[in-house]
Amino acid sequence: MKKVVVGITGASGSIYAKTLIDELLKHEIHTHVIFTETGKKVMEYETESLVDSWIESLEKNFRHFTLEDNNNLFSGVASGSYSFDAAIILPCSMGTLAEISQGLAKNLLCRVADVAMKENRKLVIVPRETPLNAIHLENMLKLSRLGVSILPAMPGFYHRPTSMEDLIDFVVGKIFDHIGIENNLFDRWGN
Ligand SMILES: Cc1cc2nc3c(=O)[nH]c(=O)nc-3n(C[C@H](O)[C@H](O)[C@H](O)COP(=O)(O)O)c2cc1C
């Protein structure tokens, strides 16, 4: 696992993406990050912090971090010839889910999802909405049948979490398991 693309949309729960990105960088994985316009706004609202300063510190501290522009379809990651290993959309709004399930690739984030599917690379979608209507469910089913991992941000409680970090680490650990990165982010049943 060398290169991963993370897409952050305007669904609730971008706090998960912060931990995911920190962990990917710790694992020396080249991490490309794409925000939708609303994704950036919702992250700032929910984490009560400025995305730009966080990005600046990542750019300063990690050479293997790249911020992508969602409008830049000339980016390397927009092409199947750029061999990223996996793409993760976290959190994924129902709007972006619908675009991906329809094969729309009008922005870089949706194009990356489209490329991952056409190149048979790992694509993990972490949808976030509740309750789910039939359109949401049908879109997820369609993508699941195409080999996409639909991994809702639904932390388990069997490991007896005591903090928000425990809940977040559980979801990030499950994503790592799905893209084949060894991790000890959560206590496994039976250990
Ligand atoms: C604070 C906030 C939380 C939101 N949470 C969700 C959510 O959990 N799931 C969802 O599908 N949309 C949610 N939305 C609505 C999306 O942001 C909206 O549909 C947007 O158009 C998604 O665009 P994007 O997919 O390009 O980011 C939320 C909006 C706001 C302002």
The ligand as a MOL file (V3000), in Angstrom:
LIG
                    3D

  0  0  0     0  0            999 V3000
M  V30 BEGIN CTAB
M  V30 COUNTS 31 33 0 0 0
M  V30 BEGIN ATOM
M  V30 1 C -23.7290 20.4680 9.2060 0
M  V30 2 C -24.2140 19.6410 8.0370 0
M  V30 3 C -24.2820 18.2700 8.1700 0
M  V30 4 C -24.7230 17.4780 7.0940 0
M  V30 5 N -24.7670 16.1330 7.2620 0
M  V30 6 C -25.1050 15.3510 6.2280 0
M  V30 7 C -25.0600 13.9270 6.3610 0
M  V30 8 O -24.7370 13.3810 7.4010 0
M  V30 9 N -25.3410 13.1780 5.2610 0
M  V30 10 C -25.6750 13.7480 4.0520 0
M  V30 11 O -25.9030 13.0100 3.0900 0
M  V30 12 N -25.7370 15.0960 3.9110 0
M  V30 13 C -25.4550 15.9060 4.9590 0
M  V30 14 N -25.4820 17.2740 4.8100 0
M  V30 15 C -25.9280 17.8340 3.5210 0
M  V30 16 C -24.7860 17.8500 2.4870 0
M  V30 17 O -23.7370 18.6660 2.9350 0
M  V30 18 C -25.3480 18.3550 1.1490 0
M  V30 19 O -26.2370 17.4020 0.5950 0
M  V30 20 C -24.2560 18.7020 0.1530 0
M  V30 21 O -24.8460 19.1090 -1.0640 0
M  V30 22 C -23.3300 17.5500 -0.1060 0
M  V30 23 O -22.4280 17.9520 -1.1070 0
M  V30 24 P -21.0630 17.1940 -1.3700 0
M  V30 25 O -21.3980 15.7430 -1.4830 0
M  V30 26 O -20.5730 17.7920 -2.6280 0
M  V30 27 O -20.1710 17.4840 -0.2070 0
M  V30 28 C -25.0820 18.0860 5.8740 0
M  V30 29 C -24.9960 19.4830 5.7560 0
M  V30 30 C -24.5730 20.2320 6.8170 0
M  V30 31 C -24.4970 21.7440 6.6490 0
M  V30 END ATOM
M  V30 BEGIN BOND
M  V30 1 1 1 2
M  V30 2 1 2 3
M  V30 3 2 2 30
M  V30 4 2 3 4
M  V30 5 1 4 5
M  V30 6 1 4 28
M  V30 7 2 5 6
M  V30 8 1 6 7
M  V30 9 1 6 13
M  V30 10 2 7 8
M  V30 11 1 7 9
M  V30 12 1 9 10
M  V30 13 2 10 11
M  V30 14 1 10 12
M  V30 15 2 12 13
M  V30 16 1 13 14
M  V30 17 1 14 15
M  V30 18 1 14 28
M  V30 19 1 15 16
M  V30 20 1 16 17
M  V30 21 1 16 18
M  V30 22 1 18 19
M  V30 23 1 18 20
M  V30 24 1 20 21
M  V30 25 1 20 22
M  V30 26 1 22 23
M  V30 27 1 23 24
M  V30 28 2 24 25
M  V30 29 1 24 26
M  V30 30 1 24 27
M  V30 31 2 28 29
M  V30 32 1 29 30
M  V30 33 1 30 31
M  V30 END BOND
M  V30 END CTAB
M  END
